[in-house]
Amino acid sequence: MNSTYKVTIRNKETGKIYQEYVDCNEYILKEFEKKGLYLPFSCRNGCCTSCAVKIISGKLDQPEAMGVSQALKDDGYALLCVAKAIEDLEVETTYYD
């Protein structure tokens, strides 16, 4: 089984694209920080939406994401602070409030 996945994050505000391989057992936000890339966040507990992204392709697991309703999850929104990649993934930062 693959233990690392390629995660691509498109920053909607700056137009920059970040790409890293992340461990499937670690939170995506934490993995990017370990590599020196700092993304927006606030609570780190899946409650606020500071780290919200829209999934473009791929899948992730985020059972602790309390700040995103099931309807928003179904629409492809996720919180990077409590998300783990379960396959190669591409997301875009969002302005969701």
Secondary structure, 3 states (H helix, E strand, C coil): CCCEEEEEEECCCCCCEEEEEEECCCCHHHHHHHCCCCCCCCCCCCCCCCCEEEEEECCEECCCCCCCCHHHHHCCEEEHHHCEECCCEEEEECCCC
